[in-house]
């Protein structure tokens, strides 16, 4: 209980300071710049239960900002979970911003998102993870509110898992046990610089992100909290350091927590 109170207090502290919308574990309703491209490499280190073996997952990713309303991501899943390095699949993520109220020091935006993933690894947990473990489809909504120096963002999504390539479900009731509701809440702040001089200044951001999922058949739920430290270099490069901590883990997962390292490079006016 003390741990949970501390984590909620940390979220409240973040909400009172200058915020950024460049979240790590979640996406805001805002899009990347029009006619821009981004390249990411994300590495996660997860400890398997009950073996305590640390597995590494790599996710190379290409992002394209088509317009102020449309953007998409293409990424691949690579891991050594099976004992050797294997390419396990990939996904396409599409986001359309459909609502925006913009003011001088505030804005409210909403976006619809869709993700299709395919995966050839074994299905080994009740939770449905379209970022490296399961094939399936996700449809959802994101709302992001910026008020002066505070940014809050939340999402809700429906997740439908399907059979992985060459792999059958480990439960008999395929449709019911592969349906899930995903939900997130994120907030962040800018630590440095105290005042802007030019675009070459180093930006240091701190974030707290909550990620959860409920299986719509069993009713079991997991909830994680992820503190993040982020560095923006010359307004083009980005380095994220995060750690995912399980707060509630009734929805079974083989590797519920672990660290994340991400490097990103953006090209503006790429086309």
N, C-alpha and C positions, 0 to 999 in steps of 0.2 A: 504493500500500500504506500509506504514512504517513497519507493521508487516511482510509482505512478504519479503521486502528488508532485514530486520534483520535476518530472517530465512535462506535466501540464503547466507548471510554473515557468519552466523554460520557454514553452510556447507563448505564454502570455508576455514574457519579457521581450521576445522577438517582435511581437505585434506592436510594441510601442516605439519601434525604431525604424529608421529608413530601410525600406524593403526593396528587394529585387524580384523579378519574375522568372529568373533563369533557374528554375528548379531542377533537381537532379533525378529524383526517383519518380517524379510526376511531371505532367505537362500543364502549362497555364492555357487559358483561352486565347491569349495573344499568340500571333504567329511570328516566325522569323521574318527578316526583311525580305521584301519582294525581290525577285530575280537574284536570289543569293543561294549559295550552296555551302553546306557544312559537312565536315568529315569527323567522325568520332571513333574512338576506341575505348570501350568500357571493359574493365576486368573486375570480376567479383571472386572473392575467396570465401567459400562456404564450408562449414564443418558438418560432415554427414553424421547422422545419428543411426544406430548407436556405436558405429565403428570409430568415430572421432577422426576419420580421414578428411584432410582438407582438399577440396576439389577447386579447380580454377576454371572459370568460364570467361571466354572472350567473345565480345559482341562488336565487330566492326560495323559501322553504320554510315550511310550517306543520307543527308537531309537536303531537301530542295524547297525553297520558298517560291512558289509560282506567282502569287499575288498577295495582297494584304488579307485576302480571305482564304486562300488555299495553300496548303503545304503537305508534303509527304516525306516519310522516312522509309528507307530500305535497310534492313540489317540481317546479319547472319549469326548463327549460334555455333560456337566451337567450344568444346570442353574436354577434360581428361577424366570425367566421371567414371567412364567404363574401364579406366586403367591405362588408356592411351589416348592421344589426341584424335578427336573425331569431329568432322563437320556434321552437326546434328539437324540443321534446318535453317529457317529464316522467316522473316515476316515483312509485311508492308503495313505501314501506319499512315492514315490519311486524316487530316483535320481541316474543317471548314468553319471559320468564324462567321457567324450569322447575325450577331447582335452586338452593337457597340454604342455606348454613351460616353463621349469624350469631353472632358473639361480641362482647364489649365493645369490643375494639380490633382486631378482624379479621373478615373475612368472605370466603367463596368463593361465587361465583355463576356459573351457566351459563345461556345463552339461545340460542334458535333464531331465526334471522332469514330473511326472504324479501324479495326486491326484484323488482319488475316494472317495466321501463322501455320506453318507446317513443320513437323518434327519427326525424326526417325528414332529417337531414344525410347527407352522403356518407360511406361507409365508406372510411377512408383509412389504416388501420394494422392491423398484425397483432394487437396487444393489444386486448382487449375491455374497453371502458370504459362501464359502465352509468350513469355520472354525467355524461352529456352528449354521448356520441358514438355509442353503440350501443343498439339495441333488444335486449331479452332478459330472461332470468330468472336470479336468483341465490338459492341456498339455502346456509345455513351455520350454524356454531356459534361461539359466543364464550364464553370462560372468563376471569373476572376474579378476581384474588386480592388482597385487602387485608391486609397484615400490619403492624399498628401504624401506622407512618407511610410505608409503602411500598405502592404499587399497581402491579400488573403485569396486563396484559390482552393476550390473543392471540386470533386468529380464524383459521378456515379455511373456505373456501366453494367450491362448484362454480358455475361461471358458464357459461351457455349463451346465446350470441348468436344473434339471429335477423335476418332481413332488415329493414333500415330501410325506412320508408315510401317507396315509389317507387324504392328503390335495391337493386340486386342485389349479391351478394357479389363481391369482386374475385378470389376463388379458386374453383376448380371444386368442390373437395370441401367443401361447405357444412358438413356436420355435424362433421367432424373439425377443421377449421380455426377453428371458432367455439366450441370447448370449451376451458375454461381452469380452472385451480385458483388461487384467490386466497388470500393469507395475510398476516397483519399481526401486529405486536407493538408495544405502546405502554407507556410508563412516564412518570411526571411527578412534580413536586414543587411544594410551596407555598413561595414566597419570602417573601411578606408577607401578613398581619401576623405578627409573631413570636408574639403571643398575642391571642386573641379577646376583644373587649370587647362588641361588638354586631354585628348583621347588616348594619349600614350601612358597616362597614369595607371598604376596598378590598382585594380579594384579587389578588395577582399570582402566577401559576403559570407554571412552565416545563415543557416536555414534549419528549420525543424519540419519534418514531413511525416505524416501519419498515413499508413497504408493498411487497408483491411479487405477482407473477403468473407462472404457467407455462402456456404453450400446450400442451395435452395431445396435440396432433398433432406439432408440430415439436420440442417439448421446450425451446424457447427461453424464457428467463426474464428479467424485469426486477426490480430491487430498488432502491427509493428510501428515503432517510432524510429526515425532515421535522422540524427544530427548530421549536418554537412558543413564543411568548410570549403569555400570556392574562391579561386583566383582568376580574374579576368586580366589578360596581358595584352596591351596595345589594342584593346577593343576587338581583337580577332581570335585570340587563343584563350582557351579556358581549361583549367585544371580543377577537378572536383575530388574531394576526399570525403567519403561517407561511411557510416556504419549502421547496419540494420539490426535493431534490437527487438526481440519478441516481447510484447507486453501481455498478450493473451494468445494461447496456441491450442485451442480446442480443435481447430481444423488441422488435421495432421499434415505435417511436412517433414521431409527427411533432413532438410538443411534450413532451419528457420532463420538463422542469423548469419551475419558475416560482413566483411569489409568490401568497399568499392573504390576503385580508382578510375577516373575518366579523363581523357584528353580530347579536346575538340579544337578544330581550326575552321574558321569561316572565311568565305570569299564573297564579298559584296559586289553587286552588279556583274555577276558571273555570266549572265546571258541577257 
